[in-house]
Amino acid sequence: GRASPPLAALSQVLRLERSRRTAIVFPLQKLERYLAPGTDTARFRLFQPGLAALQRAEALFRSDRGHPIDYVSSAVRMDHAPPPALPEVCFIGRSNVGKSSLIRALFSLAPEVEVRVSKSPGHTKKMNFFKVGKYFTLVDMPGYGYRAPQDFVEMVEAYLQERHNLKRTFLLVDGVVGLQKTDHIAVEMLEEFGIPYVMVLTKIDRASRGLLLKNVLEIQEFVKENTQGCFPQLFLVSSVEFSGVHLLRCFVAHVTGNLPTVEAR
């Protein structure tokens, strides 16, 4: 397997000086200081686990002999999907939003897990299932929009409606361009089905601070005004710099029931 990249493990992040450490683990908090005075920041700190919770979550994403992390199978139809035996999370988003790159970053402490990342958008044409020991399953869904598979709608709608072990859907949005028309359609679908979901802003290393702040505030306002099933806090991630990856691992562990108590920082 490949070696784990720098900052993939919390132990490496903890060696950094404090402000850099906070920026990696809690990238949303790094933006707080640039907000106008009086801005409500309650939605920036709803999920704020302490170090012990972050470490427990990381252990789930680190494979060993007694805790294998494996690609299980791919499916184009629900009757091809593996049995719904474990709590499950799925990742959906536009074809070039960086979904497979993020999943590879989440699994970077299990380098033997092969998450295919394509240079051309729309590479994922099937639902890809990854089993994390005996704890949960993570599903990489096909991208929507540009170069989406023909049967995307049928595949994804059937999955969202029929998969009773689905605990949370992670809707990935490009942190540089913000919400697009196709993202609005995805939000409408999740809202219509009553599926609990969370928005994750990707590629934050590519956005200037001003642009990122603008997109964060606009999307938070959109979530507040237009959604019922979306978790109010956004998650910001960079698959390149590992910003937000540790926090996202912790949230996945939490929503799948593997981190029942998350003490505040």
C-alpha positions as semicolon CSV with decimal commas, in nm:
position;residue;x (nm);y (nm);z (nm)
1;G;0,000;0,000;0,000
2;R;0,089;0,365;-0,031
3;A;0,235;0,559;0,260
4;S;-0,004;0,792;0,442
5;P;0,042;1,157;0,336
6;P;0,159;1,427;0,581
7;L;-0,112;1,554;0,819
8;A;-0,333;1,248;0,752
9;A;-0,291;1,153;1,119
10;L;-0,388;1,375;1,413
11;S;-0,052;1,310;1,578
12;Q;0,113;1,497;1,290
13;V;-0,133;1,787;1,310
14;L;-0,076;1,823;1,685
15;R;0,292;1,899;1,623
16;L;0,197;2,220;1,438
17;E;0,178;2,556;1,609
18;R;-0,166;2,635;1,753
19;S;-0,322;2,860;1,486
20;R;-0,216;2,625;1,205
21;R;-0,350;2,329;1,404
22;T;-0,691;2,497;1,449
23;A;-0,701;2,585;1,078
24;I;-0,649;2,219;0,986
25;V;-0,891;2,064;1,235
26;F;-1,157;2,339;1,248
27;P;-1,128;2,538;0,921
28;L;-1,464;2,705;0,974
29;Q;-1,341;2,858;1,301
30;K;-1,042;3,005;1,119
31;L;-1,287;3,215;0,916
32;E;-1,471;3,346;1,223
33;R;-1,219;3,619;1,298
34;Y;-1,283;3,778;0,957
35;L;-1,658;3,814;1,005
36;A;-1,824;4,149;1,067
37;P;-1,882;4,224;1,437
38;G;-2,217;4,093;1,557
39;T;-2,238;3,812;1,300
40;D;-2,409;3,507;1,449
41;T;-2,147;3,232;1,467
42;A;-2,356;2,971;1,652
43;R;-2,374;2,761;1,334
44;F;-1,994;2,757;1,314
45;R;-1,959;2,558;1,637
46;L;-2,248;2,309;1,660
47;F;-2,021;2,008;1,618
48;Q;-1,699;2,080;1,804
49;P;-1,551;1,757;1,941
50;G;-1,258;1,745;2,179
51;L;-0,930;1,569;2,115
52;A;-1,039;1,236;2,267
53;A;-1,338;1,210;2,029
54;L;-1,122;1,303;1,729
55;Q;-0,873;1,033;1,827
56;R;-1,143;0,768;1,874
57;A;-1,288;0,853;1,534
58;E;-0,946;0,836;1,370
59;A;-0,897;0,484;1,507
60;L;-1,202;0,372;1,307
61;F;-1,041;0,497;0,986
62;R;-0,706;0,328;1,061
63;S;-0,701;-0,031;0,935
64;D;-0,527;-0,323;1,103
65;R;-0,559;-0,700;1,104
66;G;-0,852;-0,701;1,344
67;H;-1,017;-0,401;1,180
68;P;-1,001;-0,428;0,799
69;I;-1,124;-0,147;0,577
70;D;-1,224;-0,287;0,239
71;Y;-1,382;-0,195;-0,088
72;V;-1,679;-0,434;-0,094
73;S;-1,850;-0,401;-0,430
74;S;-2,004;-0,170;-0,689
75;A;-2,366;-0,159;-0,795
76;V;-2,570;0,007;-1,069
77;R;-2,900;-0,114;-0,925
78;M;-3,027;-0,161;-0,572
79;D;-3,059;-0,539;-0,613
80;H;-2,681;-0,544;-0,672
81;A;-2,606;-0,354;-0,349
82;P;-2,459;-0,545;-0,054
83;P;-2,702;-0,632;0,230
84;P;-2,784;-0,331;0,453
85;A;-2,625;-0,487;0,760
86;L;-2,431;-0,187;0,899
87;P;-2,504;0,183;0,953
88;E;-2,426;0,362;0,626
89;V;-2,329;0,706;0,498
90;C;-2,320;0,814;0,135
91;F;-2,138;1,093;-0,048
92;I;-2,303;1,267;-0,342
93;G;-2,211;1,574;-0,544
94;R;-2,146;1,719;-0,888
95;S;-1,918;1,520;-1,115
96;N;-1,610;1,740;-1,061
97;V;-1,661;1,834;-0,696
98;G;-1,373;1,617;-0,567
99;K;-1,580;1,340;-0,411
100;S;-1,343;1,049;-0,472
101;S;-1,046;1,265;-0,364
102;L;-1,220;1,339;-0,034
103;I;-1,301;0,971;0,026
104;R;-0,938;0,885;-0,047
105;A;-0,834;1,149;0,211
106;L;-1,074;1,003;0,470
107;F;-0,922;0,657;0,408
108;S;-0,562;0,780;0,390
109;L;-0,472;0,587;0,707
110;A;-0,576;0,268;0,527
111;P;-0,361;0,314;0,216
112;E;-0,439;-0,035;0,090
113;V;-0,798;0,080;0,018
114;E;-0,818;0,163;-0,351
115;V;-1,034;0,469;-0,417
116;R;-1,008;0,548;-0,784
117;V;-0,958;0,919;-0,856
118;S;-0,989;1,026;-1,218
119;K;-0,839;1,334;-1,383
120;S;-1,158;1,364;-1,588
121;P;-1,490;1,443;-1,415
122;G;-1,768;1,187;-1,403
123;H;-1,543;0,887;-1,345
124;T;-1,768;0,724;-1,086
125;K;-2,046;0,552;-1,280
126;K;-2,161;0,314;-1,007
127;M;-2,234;0,314;-0,635
128;N;-1,909;0,201;-0,469
129;F;-1,938;0,044;-0,121
130;F;-1,655;0,051;0,136
131;K;-1,686;-0,145;0,461
132;V;-1,516;0,000;0,770
133;G;-1,462;-0,305;0,989
134;K;-1,780;-0,408;1,169
135;Y;-1,878;-0,045;1,229
136;F;-2,021;0,120;0,916
137;T;-2,028;0,133;0,535
138;L;-1,936;0,436;0,325
139;V;-2,081;0,473;-0,026
140;D;-1,929;0,676;-0,309
141;M;-2,222;0,771;-0,535
142;P;-2,199;0,865;-0,905
143;G;-2,161;1,237;-0,971
144;Y;-2,454;1,437;-1,104
145;G;-2,455;1,706;-1,370
146;Y;-2,179;1,687;-1,629
147;R;-2,122;1,333;-1,760
148;A;-2,357;1,174;-1,508
149;P;-2,452;0,814;-1,589
150;Q;-2,779;0,788;-1,783
151;D;-2,960;0,604;-1,508
152;F;-2,828;0,835;-1,234
153;V;-3,168;0,958;-1,117
154;E;-3,320;0,611;-1,096
155;M;-3,011;0,472;-0,921
156;V;-2,976;0,749;-0,665
157;E;-3,346;0,801;-0,595
158;A;-3,394;0,428;-0,540
159;Y;-3,092;0,417;-0,308
160;L;-3,202;0,717;-0,100
161;Q;-3,560;0,592;-0,065
162;E;-3,490;0,223;-0,006
163;R;-3,169;0,214;0,199
164;H;-3,310;0,199;0,550
165;N;-2,966;0,178;0,715
166;L;-2,862;0,514;0,563
167;K;-2,776;0,743;0,857
168;R;-2,656;1,057;0,677
169;T;-2,603;1,180;0,321
170;F;-2,303;1,406;0,263
171;L;-2,378;1,656;-0,014
172;L;-2,051;1,792;-0,152
173;V;-2,045;2,146;-0,290
174;D;-1,747;2,311;-0,462
175;G;-1,608;2,570;-0,220
176;V;-1,485;2,785;-0,509
177;V;-1,807;2,812;-0,712
178;G;-2,067;2,762;-0,437
179;L;-2,415;2,619;-0,488
180;Q;-2,499;2,545;-0,851
181;K;-2,834;2,473;-1,019
182;T;-2,768;2,096;-1,005
183;D;-2,692;2,124;-0,631
184;H;-3,031;2,289;-0,577
185;I;-3,196;1,993;-0,753
186;A;-3,008;1,753;-0,521
187;V;-3,120;1,954;-0,216
188;E;-3,482;1,944;-0,337
189;M;-3,458;1,564;-0,379
190;L;-3,315;1,513;-0,028
191;E;-3,576;1,745;0,123
192;E;-3,859;1,573;-0,065
193;F;-3,750;1,229;0,061
194;G;-3,694;1,356;0,416
195;I;-3,331;1,236;0,413
196;P;-3,102;1,385;0,682
197;Y;-2,798;1,538;0,515
198;V;-2,504;1,770;0,567
199;M;-2,327;2,002;0,324
200;V;-1,951;1,971;0,276
201;L;-1,759;2,246;0,095
202;T;-1,466;2,097;-0,095
203;K;-1,146;2,243;-0,247
204;I;-1,119;2,519;0,013
205;D;-0,743;2,541;-0,055
206;R;-0,831;2,677;-0,403
207;A;-1,057;2,959;-0,282
208;S;-0,936;3,298;-0,159
209;R;-1,040;3,379;0,196
210;G;-1,287;3,644;0,076
211;L;-1,451;3,411;-0,176
212;L;-1,470;3,126;0,073
213;L;-1,627;3,351;0,337
214;K;-1,882;3,478;0,083
215;N;-1,977;3,124;-0,021
216;V;-1,995;3,000;0,339
217;L;-2,226;3,283;0,448
218;E;-2,447;3,251;0,138
219;I;-2,483;2,874;0,179
220;Q;-2,548;2,901;0,554
221;E;-2,824;3,152;0,479
222;F;-2,966;2,920;0,213
223;V;-2,963;2,626;0,458
224;K;-3,133;2,834;0,726
225;E;-3,407;2,966;0,496
226;N;-3,473;2,673;0,260
227;T;-3,398;2,340;0,429
228;Q;-3,547;2,117;0,695
229;G;-3,319;1,812;0,681
230;C;-2,978;1,975;0,650
231;F;-2,747;1,989;0,953
232;P;-2,703;2,364;1,017
233;Q;-2,320;2,356;1,033
234;L;-2,123;2,338;0,709
235;F;-1,810;2,124;0,690
236;L;-1,514;2,272;0,503
237;V;-1,251;2,037;0,359
238;S;-0,935;2,029;0,152
239;S;-0,828;1,685;0,032
240;V;-0,487;1,836;-0,048
241;E;-0,408;2,005;0,286
242;F;-0,628;1,775;0,502
243;S;-0,818;2,073;0,642
244;G;-1,146;1,953;0,790
245;V;-1,077;1,585;0,717
246;H;-1,023;1,493;1,085
247;L;-1,345;1,671;1,187
248;L;-1,539;1,501;0,907
249;R;-1,412;1,158;1,016
250;C;-1,541;1,239;1,364
251;F;-1,882;1,343;1,234
252;V;-1,911;1,022;1,027
253;A;-1,822;0,818;1,338
254;H;-2,080;1,014;1,537
255;V;-2,375;0,983;1,294
256;T;-2,313;0,609;1,244
257;G;-2,349;0,558;1,620
258;N;-1,983;0,480;1,681
259;L;-1,912;0,790;1,887
260;P;-2,223;0,825;2,101
261;T;-2,089;1,097;2,329
262;V;-1,895;1,384;2,178
263;E;-1,765;1,612;2,448
264;A;-1,730;1,979;2,357
265;R;-1,388;2,128;2,310
